[in-house]
């Protein structure tokens, strides 16, 4: 694993009470979600910092090998044939940001791991395996991969971590059934899962962000 931090967009407080690590989807960058996280509001005296890493560029099979920003290879639309090695590498590199925030003085218990689409897959992979207690996990329009390894790799300290899942009812990229499968898998491992569905395609909408704000407030 490359132990150098990825480039990232950072938004918010220099002296945060909480940190939100937010991962974008395929072909995007952290800048693509800057306006999204700015729509989230928090009660006083919460001072959030958002860290939005940029995925490295790599060939993506489903797009005829075109090189683009991607956390891992996508081999088929709708999941299946998961690039487990790529997901693990991405999770290791993104986890370095959690390590860094702890060295900056933010407890891991005040760090949320969030992601959209393939970024959500990486976020969930990290959240269930990170060795220190996290604040919560968010997966938007996403799915879980490498579920079979959780029996051996899931950490007890995050065994009851709360998770928010949001998904579009008309998503042509990641079917709505993926949210149901993800919820079922998380609940089997003891997680309290809150789900929201929205009349949209593969996207994030204001109603979803409002529901996310309601979910996160008691965890702050």
Backbone torsions as a table, in degrees:
resi	resn	phi	psi	omega
1	UNK	NA	137.5	173.4
2	UNK	-72.8	123.3	-176.9
3	UNK	-94.6	13.7	176.6
4	UNK	-88.3	135.7	178.9
5	UNK	-63.2	138.5	172.9
6	UNK	-68.9	158.9	171.1
7	UNK	-64.8	152.1	-177.0
8	UNK	-156.2	149.5	168.9
9	UNK	-89.1	130.9	177.1
10	UNK	-120.0	130.0	-175.9
11	UNK	-130.3	136.8	172.0
12	UNK	115.2	-155.6	-169.0
13	UNK	-69.0	144.2	171.7
14	UNK	-78.2	-23.6	178.9
15	UNK	-122.3	67.8	-170.1
16	UNK	-72.5	150.2	167.9
17	UNK	-86.9	-26.6	-178.5
18	UNK	-143.3	151.5	178.8
19	UNK	-124.4	138.1	176.0
20	UNK	-117.4	111.3	174.6
21	UNK	-88.2	118.5	-167.1
22	UNK	-126.6	118.5	-174.4
23	UNK	-106.6	129.4	-178.7
24	UNK	-78.1	176.7	179.3
25	UNK	-98.0	-173.2	-175.9
26	UNK	-59.0	134.0	174.3
27	UNK	77.4	6.0	-175.5
28	UNK	-111.1	-168.2	173.1
29	UNK	-146.8	174.0	176.9
30	UNK	-57.4	-32.7	-179.7
31	UNK	-61.4	-28.6	-178.7
32	UNK	-67.0	-15.4	179.6
33	UNK	-115.5	8.5	178.4
34	UNK	-58.2	-47.3	-179.9
35	UNK	-68.0	-28.8	179.4
36	UNK	-64.8	-51.4	-176.5
37	UNK	-68.9	-26.1	177.5
38	UNK	-68.4	-16.6	178.0
39	UNK	-79.6	-13.6	179.6
40	UNK	-79.2	138.7	178.9
41	UNK	-122.4	152.5	-174.6
42	UNK	-137.2	150.3	178.8
43	UNK	-73.6	153.3	171.1
44	UNK	-67.3	143.9	6.0
45	UNK	-101.4	32.0	-179.2
46	UNK	-67.5	130.4	177.5
47	UNK	-122.0	96.8	-176.2
48	UNK	-84.1	148.9	166.1
49	UNK	-122.2	131.6	176.9
50	UNK	-105.4	129.4	175.5
51	UNK	-115.2	118.9	-175.3
52	UNK	-119.7	88.2	-178.4
53	UNK	-66.2	156.4	175.8
54	UNK	-102.4	123.9	177.9
55	UNK	-66.1	145.5	173.4
56	UNK	-68.4	161.1	179.0
57	UNK	-88.4	143.5	-179.7
58	UNK	-157.8	160.9	174.2
59	UNK	-67.5	140.5	-179.7
60	UNK	-119.9	117.2	-172.5
61	UNK	-57.3	-46.1	-174.1
62	UNK	-65.5	-19.5	177.0
63	UNK	-106.3	37.3	175.0
64	UNK	59.4	33.6	176.9
65	UNK	77.9	8.9	178.5
66	UNK	-61.1	136.7	178.2
67	UNK	-81.8	126.2	-178.7
68	UNK	-156.6	165.5	175.5
69	UNK	-62.0	126.6	-178.6
70	UNK	-157.3	136.4	176.7
71	UNK	-70.4	-30.2	178.4
72	UNK	-162.5	171.1	-179.3
73	UNK	-72.3	142.3	172.0
74	UNK	-108.9	117.0	-173.7
75	UNK	-98.3	-17.4	180.0
76	UNK	-157.2	139.4	174.8
77	UNK	-64.5	135.5	177.3
78	UNK	88.8	9.1	176.8
79	UNK	91.9	-171.5	-175.3
80	UNK	85.1	156.5	179.9
81	UNK	51.1	45.3	-173.9
82	UNK	-63.3	141.2	175.3
83	UNK	-83.0	77.8	-174.0
84	UNK	-63.0	-40.0	178.5
85	UNK	-60.7	-41.7	178.8
86	UNK	-66.6	-39.8	178.0
87	UNK	-62.9	-43.5	179.9
88	UNK	-65.0	-40.1	178.4
89	UNK	-64.6	-44.1	178.8
90	UNK	-62.3	-42.6	179.8
91	UNK	-61.9	-41.2	178.7
92	UNK	-62.3	-43.3	-177.1
93	UNK	-70.5	-39.3	179.7
94	UNK	-69.8	-34.6	179.4
95	UNK	-60.1	-23.5	177.9
96	UNK	-60.6	-28.9	177.7
97	UNK	-68.5	-36.6	177.0
98	UNK	-64.5	-44.0	177.6
99	UNK	-58.5	-43.1	-178.1
100	UNK	-65.8	-42.3	-179.3
101	UNK	-63.5	-35.1	176.1
102	UNK	-65.6	-38.0	178.0
103	UNK	-68.1	-22.5	176.8
104	UNK	-83.1	-6.9	176.3
105	UNK	107.6	7.1	177.8
106	UNK	-98.0	120.2	179.0
107	UNK	-61.6	144.1	177.4
108	UNK	-58.9	-27.7	179.6
109	UNK	-69.0	-4.7	176.7
110	UNK	-115.8	19.1	-179.4
111	UNK	-116.0	123.5	176.1
112	UNK	-100.4	139.9	177.2
113	UNK	-110.7	119.7	-170.6
114	UNK	-132.4	154.1	176.5
115	UNK	-167.8	156.4	178.8
116	UNK	-112.8	133.2	176.4
117	UNK	56.8	-124.2	-178.4
118	UNK	-66.5	-24.8	173.0
119	UNK	-65.3	-33.6	176.1
120	UNK	-68.5	-36.8	177.0
121	UNK	-60.9	-43.8	177.7
122	UNK	-66.1	-41.7	-179.4
123	UNK	-60.1	-44.9	179.8
124	UNK	-67.3	-37.6	177.8
125	UNK	-59.1	-45.4	179.3
126	UNK	-64.8	-49.7	-170.4
127	UNK	-59.1	-36.4	-177.5
128	UNK	-81.2	-13.2	-174.7
129	UNK	-118.0	-9.1	-174.9
130	UNK	-65.0	138.9	-172.3
131	UNK	-75.8	-15.1	177.9
132	UNK	-112.5	152.9	-178.1
133	UNK	-63.1	131.1	176.3
134	UNK	-103.7	171.3	-178.9
135	UNK	-83.1	-33.9	-177.3
136	UNK	169.4	170.6	-179.0
137	UNK	-133.2	146.1	-178.2
138	UNK	-132.2	127.8	176.1
139	UNK	-127.0	116.2	-177.2
140	UNK	-111.2	125.6	178.4
141	UNK	50.9	52.8	-170.4
142	UNK	-137.6	-166.8	-176.5
143	UNK	-156.9	171.1	174.8
144	UNK	-109.1	143.5	173.9
145	UNK	-127.2	162.2	178.5
146	UNK	59.5	37.1	179.1
147	UNK	-64.8	-32.4	-175.4
148	UNK	-60.8	-26.6	-177.4
149	UNK	-84.1	-6.9	-174.3
150	UNK	-65.1	-33.3	178.4
151	UNK	-55.2	-37.0	-178.4
152	UNK	-92.4	-24.9	-168.4
153	UNK	-112.0	-20.5	-179.1
154	UNK	-61.7	135.1	-177.7
155	UNK	-89.7	140.0	-179.8
156	UNK	-63.1	-32.9	-175.7
157	UNK	-65.2	-24.5	177.7
158	UNK	-111.7	20.2	-174.9
159	UNK	-64.9	-26.2	179.5
160	UNK	-114.4	23.8	-179.7
161	UNK	-58.6	135.3	177.9
162	UNK	-80.5	143.4	-174.7
163	UNK	-132.0	136.8	172.4
164	UNK	-110.1	128.4	175.9
165	UNK	-120.0	131.8	174.4
166	UNK	-128.3	147.0	-175.4
167	UNK	-156.1	147.4	175.3
168	UNK	-83.3	136.5	-179.6
169	UNK	-69.1	-20.4	-177.9
170	UNK	-114.7	28.1	-175.9
171	UNK	-70.1	116.0	178.8
172	UNK	-86.9	-11.6	-175.9
173	UNK	-93.3	-48.8	177.3
174	UNK	-123.0	105.6	-173.8
175	UNK	-60.6	151.5	-178.8
176	UNK	-58.5	-26.7	178.3
177	UNK	-61.2	-24.8	179.1
178	UNK	-63.1	-35.2	178.1
179	UNK	-65.8	-41.2	178.8
180	UNK	-62.7	-43.1	178.8
181	UNK	-64.5	-39.9	179.2
182	UNK	-65.7	-45.2	178.0
183	UNK	-58.6	-46.4	-178.9
184	UNK	-60.4	-44.1	-179.5
185	UNK	-64.4	-43.4	180.0
186	UNK	-63.9	-42.8	-179.5
187	UNK	-66.4	-33.3	176.2
188	UNK	-61.1	-29.0	179.6
189	UNK	-95.7	10.5	171.0
190	UNK	93.9	12.0	-177.4
191	UNK	-87.6	143.7	172.8
192	UNK	-85.4	115.3	-172.6
193	UNK	-114.9	127.1	173.8
194	UNK	-106.8	127.7	-177.2
195	UNK	-118.4	144.6	172.7
196	UNK	-135.3	138.0	176.1
197	UNK	-120.0	148.6	-169.7
198	UNK	-141.6	148.2	-177.9
199	UNK	-77.9	71.9	-177.5
200	UNK	-148.0	174.3	176.5
201	UNK	-95.1	-134.1	-177.4
202	UNK	-88.6	86.0	-169.8
203	UNK	-159.5	-177.6	172.7
204	UNK	-125.8	135.2	-177.0
205	UNK	-121.8	160.6	-179.3
206	UNK	-57.8	-37.4	179.8
207	UNK	-62.5	-38.4	178.1
208	UNK	-64.4	-43.5	179.9
209	UNK	-66.7	-34.3	176.4
210	UNK	-64.6	-43.1	178.2
211	UNK	-65.0	-38.2	177.5
212	UNK	-62.3	-40.9	177.9
213	UNK	-61.4	-40.9	178.3
214	UNK	-64.9	-41.8	-179.3
215	UNK	-64.6	-40.7	-171.7
216	UNK	-77.5	-25.8	-170.7
217	UNK	-56.7	-47.4	-179.5
218	UNK	-69.7	-10.6	-179.6
219	UNK	-92.7	-5.8	-176.7
220	UNK	-77.9	NA	NA
